[in-house]
Amino acid sequence: MGLGLKLKIMVFLLLLLSLATKFLANGVETAEFRSRRQAYASRTADGVTVLFNAPEEDLREFVPDKNFYYFTGTSAPGGILVLSPRHSQHKETLFIPERNLDQEKWTGAKQAPGIETARLLNIDRVLPLEQFQTELNVLMAGQKKIYAVLPGHKSTANACVQENQIAKLRGLFPFVETAQAAAPIAHLRMTKSAAELALLRRAIQITIAAQEAASRTIADGRYEYEVEAALEFELRRAGATRPAFPSIVGSGPNSVILHYEKNTRPMRQGELVVVDIGAEFAEYAADVTRTYPVGGTFSPRQKEIYLIVLAAQEAALRAVKPGVIIGKSGPIHRAAYETIDSQGKDLNGGALGQYFIHGTSHHLGLEVHDAVSEPNRALEPGMVITIEPGIYIPGENLGVRIEDVVLVTETGYELLTKDLPRTPEDIEKLMRKRRI
């Protein structure tokens, strides 16, 4: 066989490989999105599912509905996904707006309905949005149930838009049962694939870099917003799509406010600063919290409280394994709470459990507080959760929270945030690095 023929065969084989495996911009194979749709359809085969993406709004950053994105891998503002598992031909239909070339001069190019986009997304067909109502009438023929994410369920979509969409569906099919799609979708989302874990790991590493930037910026007389600016610069510099939620930089009296977001106060020597932040990378969110002493050194009282929170976190981590639940009645939260309540006192001699006012864990994924199908569903390998005990004593202006992310494994857990210091000594060492 001649060298030229060998090269041609190699090129042909590489071409076949590239056609066989399609990847979207986030590095996830399109086959994975198809398998998600099929897994969901097998759980809802008694009806037709309609999922609405968020609409595009002028002068506001567009964030897709995460359920829509989970099944399509595309942002497609205003898009609608219809899954009709009982239909003989059209089991998957994506509706997206026709291209508007004049508008695209302002907003950039958009995907167009048609066979090319269908091939790109590995979906049965992609039709113009204008055909949605007509096609849905055909797909609903003989059907008695329609699934959708109903109002009242936590969603990334605008609540009013969501309600209007569902009202239109009910108006089109007044004699058809409307069922909640959120639970069967969440059931799938709770367990992460290898591709999802890779995106989460990247979001976490970006967040760790941002935490390190925050630690270098904290100083007496500086404002909380200076820390916010430094860490969010690092988020974007390292490739984050956006902050996964408004960054929390709470110093002194603000350290005891769980979701403090103003970030306007000057920091003072001797105070603590709670920095709770997360990067969003390719639609997947991180969530990591550290508590830093202004001036770089914990006072004896601050260190005492910090070590109790750290001990509570270690106790909670030891309880993480398949089969346990993360709610307040489960062993993870009980381990954290009992550690806090049994160690140390407030200035009046009261137990510290009263100052641990939130849960220890939540699921993490496409959303910071990710979708949950059943509140008491036991942990399974592949689930990703946070472990975040805290003590908040308003009378002392003293708040401490330590939040890390873990992957549930077959035998226990993997600490995904292990690269970020947790002990008070390592926190102080981190803060001694050159400040910006």
Secondary structure, DSSP 8 states (H G I E B T S, - for coil): --HHHHHHHHHHHHHHHHHHS-B-TTS-BHHHHHHHHHHHHHHSTTSEEEEE-----TTS-----HHHHHHHS---TT-EEEE-TTSSS-SEEEEE----HHHHHHH-----SSHHHHHHHT-SEEEEGGGHHHHHHHHTTT--EEEE--TTS--SS-HHHHHHHHHHHHHH-TTSEEEE-HHHHHHHHTS--HHHHHHHHHHHHHHHHHHHHHHHH--TT-BHHHHHHHHHHHHHHTT-SEESS--EEEEGGGGG-TT-----SB--TT-EEEEEE-EEETTEE--EEEEEETTS---HHHHHHHHHHHHHHHHHHHT-STT---STTSHHHHHHHHHHHHS-B-TTS-BGGGG--S-S--B-SSSSS---SSTT----TT-EEEE--EEEEGGGTEEEE-BEEEEE-SSSEEETTTTS--SHHHHHHHHTS---
